Amino acid sequence: MPGGGANAILTPSMMRARKRPANESAAPRIAIALGDPGGIGLEVTLKALAALPFDGTRFILIGDAAMIRSVGRRMTPRLKLPAETEAGARERIVVRKPQSQPLSPTLKAGCARHARAALAWLREGAELCLRGEAAALVTAPVNKESIIRAGEKKFVGQTELLSELAGARRTAMMLLGHDEQGRWLRVALATIHLPLSKVARALTRPKVKLAIELAAQACHDLGLARQRVAVCGLNPHAGEGGMIGSEEITIIRPVVEAARRNGIDVVGPLAADTLFHQALRGDFDAVVAMYHDQGLAPLKMVAFDTGVNWTLGLPFIRTSPDHGTAYDIAGRGVAESSSMIAAIRLAARLAKGR
């Protein structure tokens, strides 16, 4: 990936000697909540920051300070990681530790203390953005199962929690990424984390309308030359005219037609089994999928290492790598950082655009 690799690593002395960008004072600050301490979030974050060239963007790492420095010394020794309270105004990276007590290195992955720490860091990152102290939030993966076991019974996902913290009721998840040939998929979801048995009942006209509007706005925010959105049907073959499902007729098509009358370049409902092929070859700029796996399975097939989760509709920018905590490889130094690099780059690009 351009700008990555060992040659992009900058030592503190190199950063001081390098000419500063002319608009450095306006460069964004990006908060990174480091996710589950037993997962790969810290590792991929440090690898990503080591690989990204300095462009004036500054980062606030939110996590356990001792753990950050320990992993940093082992995996990215050239990165300078000062505490926020000790850092100078020009430091590229600073460390913020919300909790008063450090995490023990002997804690097991998936434990309650890790889960609670991950939530505390996530909330701290959201608060920084809401107070205007950070222009964007990048979130490393958390483990939903361990969070629920720790007592957060109502936890559904980071997207839902951030929407609640921000008081944002019109949000949607978009996943975007590209394949080896540079072909993009951008997928917004009408419904997110639901059992498949509940999707049809949960699918409503307002949800489809919101996903279409936010997908078109996302294409605009990305600076794309057009904002052409295609909408999936819910049922196989988009219902075949009502023969194998009526949701396309009663819910999806009326919303698409209304959106088109309102000036959005949108088509659908289309059969999902061919739509993603058409989108990948460039016929459409974004796709609205009706449920989680309908959209994410093709996205991860073509962009597993470059996929980014972007929460649309929040009052601040939030992106995340499109992978999980990967407990099985955490701490071994083998985690791939491409998705985190893409998440940070997208957050910085959007922040500078605003």
C-alpha positions as CSV (number, residue, x, y, z in Angstrom):
1,M,0.0,0.0,0.0
2,P,1.4,3.4,-0.9
3,G,3.2,5.1,1.9
4,G,3.5,1.9,3.9
5,G,6.4,-0.4,4.6
6,A,9.6,-0.1,6.7
7,N,10.9,2.7,4.7
8,A,8.0,4.9,5.8
9,I,9.0,4.6,9.5
10,L,10.1,8.0,10.9
11,T,12.3,8.3,14.0
12,P,11.7,11.3,16.3
13,S,14.8,13.0,15.0
14,M,13.7,12.5,11.4
15,M,10.3,14.0,12.2
16,R,11.9,17.1,13.8
17,A,14.2,17.5,10.8
18,R,11.5,17.0,8.2
19,K,9.9,20.2,6.8
20,R,6.5,20.7,8.5
21,P,3.4,21.0,6.4
22,A,2.3,24.6,5.7
23,N,-1.1,24.0,7.2
24,E,0.2,22.2,10.3
25,S,-1.8,24.3,12.7
26,A,-5.0,23.1,11.0
27,A,-3.9,19.4,10.9
28,P,-6.5,17.2,12.6
29,R,-6.1,15.3,15.8
30,I,-7.4,11.8,15.7
31,A,-8.3,9.7,18.7
32,I,-7.7,6.0,18.6
33,A,-9.5,3.8,21.1
34,L,-7.3,0.7,21.4
35,G,-10.1,-1.9,21.9
36,D,-9.9,-5.2,23.7
37,P,-6.5,-5.3,25.5
38,G,-6.3,-9.1,24.9
39,G,-6.8,-8.6,21.1
40,I,-4.7,-7.3,18.3
41,G,-5.9,-3.7,18.4
42,L,-2.8,-2.2,20.0
43,E,-0.5,-4.2,17.8
44,V,-2.1,-3.2,14.5
45,T,-2.4,0.4,15.6
46,L,1.3,0.8,16.4
47,K,2.2,-1.0,13.2
48,A,-0.1,1.3,11.2
49,L,1.3,4.4,12.8
50,A,4.9,3.2,12.2
51,A,4.0,2.6,8.5
52,L,2.2,5.9,7.8
53,P,4.3,8.9,6.8
54,F,4.0,12.1,8.9
55,D,1.6,14.5,7.2
56,G,0.8,16.8,10.1
57,T,-2.0,14.6,11.5
58,R,-1.6,13.9,15.3
59,F,-2.9,11.0,17.3
60,I,-4.2,10.4,20.8
61,L,-3.9,6.7,21.8
62,I,-6.5,5.8,24.4
63,G,-5.5,2.7,26.4
64,D,-3.3,1.3,29.1
65,A,0.0,3.4,29.1
66,A,2.2,0.6,30.4
67,M,0.9,-1.9,27.9
68,I,1.2,0.6,25.0
69,R,4.9,1.3,25.8
70,S,5.7,-2.4,26.4
71,V,4.2,-3.5,23.1
72,G,5.8,-0.4,21.4
73,R,9.3,-1.2,22.6
74,R,8.9,-4.8,21.3
75,M,7.2,-4.2,18.0
76,T,7.7,-0.6,16.9
77,P,10.7,0.7,18.9
78,R,11.2,3.8,16.7
79,L,7.8,5.2,17.7
80,K,7.9,7.9,20.4
81,L,5.0,7.3,22.8
82,P,4.9,10.1,25.4
83,A,2.1,10.5,27.9
84,E,-0.3,13.3,27.0
85,T,0.5,15.2,30.2
86,E,4.2,15.1,29.4
87,A,4.1,15.7,25.6
88,G,5.0,18.9,23.8
89,A,2.6,20.6,21.5
90,R,4.3,19.2,18.4
91,E,4.3,15.5,19.3
92,R,2.9,13.3,16.6
93,I,1.5,10.7,19.0
94,V,0.5,11.0,22.7
95,V,-0.9,8.4,25.1
96,R,-4.0,9.0,27.2
97,K,-4.8,6.6,30.0
98,P,-8.4,7.0,31.3
99,Q,-8.3,4.4,34.0
100,S,-6.4,5.0,37.3
101,Q,-5.0,1.5,37.7
102,P,-2.9,-0.2,35.1
103,L,-4.0,-3.6,33.7
104,S,-2.0,-6.6,34.9
105,P,-0.1,-8.3,32.1
106,T,-1.2,-11.7,33.5
107,L,-4.9,-11.1,32.7
108,K,-6.4,-13.6,30.3
109,A,-7.9,-12.6,27.0
110,G,-11.7,-12.2,27.2
111,C,-11.7,-11.3,30.9
112,A,-14.1,-8.8,32.4
113,R,-11.4,-6.3,33.2
114,H,-10.4,-6.2,29.6
115,A,-14.0,-5.8,28.5
116,R,-14.6,-2.9,30.8
117,A,-11.4,-1.2,29.9
118,A,-12.2,-1.4,26.2
119,L,-15.6,0.2,26.8
120,A,-14.0,3.0,29.0
121,W,-11.5,3.8,26.2
122,L,-14.3,3.8,23.6
123,R,-16.4,6.2,25.7
124,E,-13.3,8.4,26.3
125,G,-12.7,8.6,22.5
126,A,-16.3,9.6,21.8
127,E,-16.2,12.3,24.5
128,L,-13.0,13.8,23.0
129,C,-14.7,14.1,19.7
130,L,-18.0,15.5,21.2
131,R,-15.9,18.1,23.1
132,G,-14.1,19.1,19.9
133,E,-10.7,17.9,21.2
134,A,-10.4,15.4,18.4
135,A,-11.6,15.6,14.8
136,A,-12.2,11.8,14.4
137,L,-12.3,8.6,16.3
138,V,-10.7,5.3,15.1
139,T,-11.8,2.3,17.1
140,A,-9.9,-1.0,17.4
141,P,-11.9,-4.2,17.8
142,V,-13.8,-5.2,20.9
143,N,-15.2,-8.6,21.8
144,K,-19.0,-8.4,22.1
145,E,-19.2,-11.8,24.0
146,S,-16.8,-10.8,26.7
147,I,-18.5,-7.4,27.1
148,I,-21.9,-9.0,27.7
149,R,-20.3,-11.5,30.1
150,A,-18.8,-8.6,32.0
151,G,-22.3,-7.3,32.8
152,E,-23.1,-5.0,29.8
153,K,-26.2,-7.0,28.8
154,K,-27.6,-4.4,26.5
155,F,-24.4,-4.0,24.5
156,V,-25.0,-4.7,20.8
157,G,-21.9,-3.2,19.1
158,Q,-19.6,-0.2,19.0
159,T,-21.7,1.5,16.3
160,E,-24.8,1.4,18.5
161,L,-23.0,2.5,21.6
162,L,-21.4,5.5,19.9
163,S,-24.8,6.4,18.4
164,E,-26.3,6.4,21.9
165,L,-23.4,8.4,23.4
166,A,-23.8,11.0,20.6
167,G,-27.6,11.1,20.8
168,A,-27.6,10.3,17.1
169,R,-30.7,8.5,15.8
170,R,-30.0,8.6,12.1
171,T,-26.9,6.4,11.7
172,A,-25.9,3.6,9.5
173,M,-22.9,1.3,9.0
174,M,-20.9,1.5,5.8
175,L,-18.1,-0.9,5.0
176,L,-15.7,0.0,2.2
177,G,-12.6,-1.5,0.7
178,H,-10.8,-2.3,-2.5
179,D,-9.3,-5.4,-4.2
180,E,-5.8,-5.8,-5.6
181,Q,-6.9,-4.1,-8.8
182,G,-8.1,-1.0,-6.9
183,R,-11.8,-1.7,-7.5
184,W,-14.0,-0.5,-4.7
185,L,-17.0,-1.8,-2.9
186,R,-18.9,0.6,-0.6
187,V,-21.8,-1.1,1.3
188,A,-24.3,0.6,3.6
189,L,-26.5,-1.6,5.8
190,A,-30.3,-1.0,6.3
191,T,-30.2,-3.4,9.3
192,I,-27.1,-4.4,11.3
193,H,-26.7,-6.9,14.1
194,L,-29.9,-8.9,14.0
195,P,-30.6,-12.7,13.8
196,L,-31.6,-13.5,10.3
197,S,-35.0,-14.7,11.5
198,K,-35.8,-11.1,12.6
199,V,-34.5,-9.2,9.6
200,A,-37.8,-9.2,7.6
201,R,-39.8,-7.9,10.5
202,A,-37.2,-5.2,11.3
203,L,-36.9,-3.9,7.8
204,T,-38.9,-0.7,7.4
205,R,-39.2,2.1,4.9
206,P,-37.5,4.6,7.2
207,K,-34.5,2.3,7.6
208,V,-34.1,1.8,3.8
209,K,-34.6,5.5,3.2
210,L,-31.9,6.4,5.8
211,A,-29.4,4.0,4.3
212,I,-29.9,5.3,0.8
213,E,-29.6,8.9,1.9
214,L,-26.5,8.3,4.0
215,A,-24.8,6.2,1.3
216,A,-25.3,9.0,-1.3
217,Q,-23.9,11.5,1.2
218,A,-20.9,9.3,1.9
219,C,-20.1,9.2,-1.8
220,H,-20.3,13.0,-1.8
221,D,-18.1,13.3,1.4
222,L,-15.5,11.0,-0.3
223,G,-15.4,13.4,-3.2
224,L,-16.5,10.9,-5.8
225,A,-17.5,12.3,-9.2
226,R,-20.9,10.7,-8.9
227,Q,-23.1,9.2,-6.2
228,R,-24.9,6.3,-7.9
229,V,-26.5,4.0,-5.3
230,A,-27.9,0.5,-6.0
231,V,-30.3,-1.1,-3.5
232,C,-30.4,-4.9,-2.9
233,G,-33.6,-6.8,-2.7
234,L,-34.2,-8.7,0.5
235,N,-35.2,-12.0,-1.1
236,P,-33.5,-14.2,-3.7
237,H,-33.8,-12.7,-7.2
238,A,-35.3,-9.6,-5.6
239,G,-38.5,-11.4,-4.9
240,E,-39.3,-12.3,-8.5
241,G,-42.2,-9.9,-8.7
242,G,-43.7,-11.1,-5.4
243,M,-43.4,-14.8,-6.1
244,I,-40.9,-15.4,-3.4
245,G,-41.4,-12.5,-1.1
246,S,-43.2,-9.2,-1.0
247,E,-40.8,-6.9,0.8
248,E,-39.4,-5.6,-2.5
249,I,-42.9,-4.4,-3.5
250,T,-44.2,-3.1,-0.2
251,I,-41.0,-1.6,1.4
252,I,-38.0,-1.3,-0.8
253,R,-39.3,-0.2,-4.2
254,P,-41.5,2.7,-2.9
255,V,-38.5,4.1,-1.0
256,V,-36.2,3.9,-4.0
257,E,-38.8,5.6,-6.2
258,A,-39.3,8.4,-3.7
259,A,-35.5,8.9,-3.3
260,R,-35.1,9.1,-7.0
261,R,-37.9,11.8,-7.1
262,N,-36.0,13.7,-4.5
263,G,-32.9,13.8,-6.7
264,I,-30.8,10.9,-5.5
265,D,-29.2,8.8,-8.2
266,V,-30.5,5.4,-7.0
267,V,-31.8,2.2,-8.6
268,G,-33.3,-1.0,-7.2
269,P,-34.3,-3.3,-5.7
270,L,-31.9,-5.5,-7.6
271,A,-31.0,-9.1,-7.1
272,A,-28.0,-9.2,-4.6
273,D,-26.4,-12.2,-6.3
274,T,-25.5,-10.1,-9.3
275,L,-25.5,-6.6,-7.9
276,F,-22.1,-6.8,-6.1
277,H,-20.5,-8.0,-9.3
278,Q,-21.9,-4.9,-11.1
279,A,-20.8,-2.6,-8.3
280,L,-17.2,-4.0,-8.3
281,R,-16.9,-3.4,-12.0
282,G,-17.9,0.2,-11.5
283,D,-21.5,0.4,-12.4
284,F,-22.4,1.8,-9.0
285,D,-20.6,3.8,-6.4
286,A,-22.3,2.4,-3.3
287,V,-24.7,-0.5,-2.5
288,V,-27.4,-0.6,0.2
289,A,-27.7,-4.1,1.6
290,M,-30.7,-5.2,3.6
291,Y,-28.9,-7.2,6.3
292,H,-25.4,-7.7,7.7
293,D,-24.1,-10.8,5.9
294,Q,-25.8,-9.8,2.6
295,G,-23.4,-6.9,2.4
296,L,-20.4,-7.9,4.4
297,A,-19.8,-11.3,2.8
298,P,-19.0,-9.9,-0.7
299,L,-17.1,-7.0,0.8
300,K,-14.8,-9.2,2.8
301,M,-14.4,-11.5,-0.1
302,V,-12.8,-8.7,-2.2
303,A,-11.3,-6.5,0.5
304,F,-10.6,-8.6,3.6
305,D,-7.3,-6.8,4.3
306,T,-8.4,-3.3,3.3
307,G,-12.0,-3.1,4.6
308,V,-13.0,-0.2,6.8
309,N,-16.1,0.3,8.9
310,W,-17.4,3.9,8.7
311,T,-20.3,4.9,10.9
312,L,-22.4,7.3,8.9
313,G,-24.6,9.9,10.5
314,L,-22.6,10.6,13.7
315,P,-21.7,14.2,14.6
316,F,-18.1,13.1,14.4
317,I,-16.1,10.9,12.1
318,R,-15.7,7.3,13.3
319,T,-13.9,4.5,11.4
320,S,-12.7,1.1,12.4
321,P,-10.7,-1.8,10.9
322,D,-13.0,-4.5,9.5
323,H,-11.8,-7.4,11.6
324,G,-12.1,-8.8,15.1
325,T,-10.0,-9.1,18.2
326,A,-8.2,-12.3,16.9
327,Y,-7.3,-13.6,20.4
328,D,-5.6,-16.6,18.8
329,I,-2.8,-14.5,17.3
330,A,-2.6,-11.6,19.7
331,G,0.8,-10.8,21.1
332,R,2.7,-12.8,18.5
333,G,3.5,-9.9,16.2
334,V,1.9,-11.4,13.1
335,A,-1.3,-9.4,12.9
336,E,-1.9,-7.7,9.5
337,S,-2.3,-3.9,9.9
338,S,-3.6,-3.1,6.4
339,S,-7.2,-2.6,7.6
340,M,-6.1,-0.3,10.4
341,I,-3.9,1.7,8.0
342,A,-7.0,2.1,5.8
343,A,-9.2,3.1,8.7
344,I,-6.7,5.8,9.9
345,R,-6.2,7.1,6.4
346,L,-10.0,7.4,5.8
347,A,-10.5,9.2,9.1
348,A,-7.7,11.6,8.3
349,R,-9.0,12.2,4.8
350,L,-12.5,12.9,6.0
351,A,-11.3,15.1,8.9
352,K,-9.2,17.3,6.5
353,G,-12.2,17.5,4.2
354,R,-14.3,19.0,6.9
